[in-house]
């Protein structure tokens, strides 16, 4: 395999970022090869789609282990919601950018011109494929050692902002459990011009208003209303 030119640079960069040396560098080459490159430039190469599939499972396992250790009192539902934020497309794309993976992804001409190097879906897929490459090269323990610290940092960021909380889902679960009913959301006020509206929404259960929220979208206002309703229930 030719390790000269751009791929040598990619290998050196990513190995340094991961503090990991690939026994089989070709695995990294596959992880960085988008299907558009195979279709438009070099049909002899394998794209990273299969690696993406495997990497998704490995990431879920790594994240699940870390969350179980970090939050011993969380329920299965809470752990699942938190994990979904950690392994979301946006989170993984952010990790890919932090590592500089965007510089080295092999793209077809169409994707290159269309800004594919910054597309969240392509970045997230490349990160998942990279995880698979490390796993296939060194096994789960090595993958956990090298990827785990990034996942822990991502968890800390999400925890500090409370971004993992899906308040509407939580309220729905609580309402179903206590009242056998779904919460009802109702817009009570809209203010501002079309391009900069502010919405006020109230959430009701059994006709009783349990929370109100404001936001720049109905979804944002509903989330705030659900959060306040949950806070009120805790204090009741």
N, C-alpha and C positions, 0 to 999 in steps of 0.2 A: 504493500500500500504506500502511495506517495504521501509523505508527511511534510512536503514543502509548501511554501506559499501561505495563502490565507488559512488553510486548515491547521498548519503548524502553529500559527498565531492563536487560533481558536483553542487548540489543545493546551498550549502553554498558559493562556489566560484562565481558562476554566479550571485546569488542574491547580493553579495557584489559588483561585477563589475558593475551591473546595478543599484545599490541602490534601489532595488525593491524586495518585498517579495511576492512570489506566494501564492495565496489563494488555488490554485489547483496544487501542484507540479507535478502531473502526466502529465500535459501538457508539462512541460519541459522534462520529460522522453521521451515522444513521439518525441519532437523536436530533441533529441540527438540520436534517434534510426535509423540507416541506414538500408535500405531494405536488405542488405546482412546479417545483424544480424538476422533479422526476418526469412530469408530463411534458414540460416545455424545453428542458435543457439536456438532461441525461437520463434516459430511460433504463440504464443499466443499474442505477442505484435503487436502494430500498428507501421508501419514505419513512417518516417517524410515526405513522399512524398506529402501527402495532405496539410500538414502544409507549405511545401515549396511553393506550388501553392498559398496559401493564403498570405503567407509572401511576396511574390513577388509583389502582388498588394498593400499591405500595405506600403512596402518600396517605391514603385513608388509614392504613394500618399504623404508620408512624404517628400520625396525628391522634389516633384513638388511644394509643399507648401513653402518649404525653398528657393528654387530657385526663385520662383515668388516674394518672399519678398526681397531677396538679390539683384536680378537683374531686377528692374522694367522696364528697357528699352529694355530688350532682346526680340527678336521675338520668336514666337512659335518654329521655327526651331532651333534657338540657344539654347533655353531651353531644347528641346528634345535631342540635341546632348550632352549637358552637363549632363543631367540626365542619358543618356546611359552609360557615363563613370563612374558616381557615383555608379550605380547599376550593373556594369559589374561584371563578375565572378571574375576577378582579384581583384577588389576593395573589394568585399564582402569577399573573401577568406582572404584578408589582415586584415579586421576587425575581422574575426573569430579568426585569429591567435593572434591578439592583445588582444583579450578577453580571450585567452587560451582555447577556445572551443575544439580545436583539442585533448586535453588531455582526454576529456570525451565522445566523440562520440562512440557509440556502433557499432562495425564493425564485420562482419563475418570473419572467419579465412583467407579466400582468400584475402579479401581486406586488412586485417591487414598485411599479409605477403607481399602484393604488394605495400605497402607504401600508402594505402588509407587515412591514417590519415593526410597526407600532400598534398593530391590531391586537387587542386583548386575547382574542381566541387563539391566534397563532402563537403569541408569547406564552400563554398558559399551557398550550399543547407541547411546546418545546420544553418547558420546565418539567412537565410530567414525563416526557420522553427522556430527559436528562436523568431523572430519578431512576427510571427503568434501566438506563445504561449503567449507572453506578451499581445498581442491584445485580444486574447480569454479570458485571465485571468482578464484583467483590463480595456479593452476597448481602443478605438483609442486615447483618450487624454493621458492615461498613456503610451501607446506605443510611442506616439509622444514625451512625456517628457523624456523617457529613451533612445530612439533610436536617436532622433533628434540631440543631441549634437555630437554623433559619425558621423552622416551624415554631419553636419556643418563642422566638422574638416576635413572630407574627401573632401568636396567642397573646403575648403581653400587650401588644399594641391594641388588639381588639378588646381585650379585657379593660384596658385603661379608658376606653371611650364608651364601653357598654354596647358597642356595635353588634355584638353577637345576639343581643336580645331581640327577638321577634315578638314584640308586645301584642300584636293582633292575634298571633297564633296562641300565645300564652293565655290571653283573655278568652279566646275561643275554647281552649281546653278546660279552663277553670269554669266557665259558664256552662259548658256541657256537663261537666262533672257535678256541679252544684244544682243547676236548674233544669238540665236537659233541654236547654234552648241555646240558640246562637245569638250573639250580640248583634244589635242593629245600629248602623251608622247613619247619621242624618246631618246633611249640610244645613246650618242655621244662618250662616252669613257669608257673603262674598263681597270683598272690597277691592278697589283699585282697578286700573286699566286692564284690558285683556292680556297684555304682554307681561303684566306684573301683579297678578291677582293674589290676594290673601284669602284663605278659606278658614272658616271656623266650623268645626264638626263636633257633634255630641254623640256619645255612644250610650245606647239604652239596652237594658236587659229586663224583660217582663214589663216594658213600658216605663221603667224608671231610669232617669239619667244618672249615670255613674261617673261620667268624665267628659271633659271638653278639651279640645285641642285646636291650636292654630298652626297653619303652615302655608308654604308657597304652592302647595299642591294638595289635592284632596287626600292622597295617600299619606302624605307627611302629617296632615292634620289628624287623620284617623289613627295613625301610630301614636301621636301624642295623647289623643283622647284615651286610647287603650292603656297607655302607660299610667295616666292619672287614675283610671278606673282600677287598675291593679294595685296602685298605691293605697287607694281608698279601701279596697278589700282587705289589705294587710292590716290596716289600722282599725278595722271594724271589730 
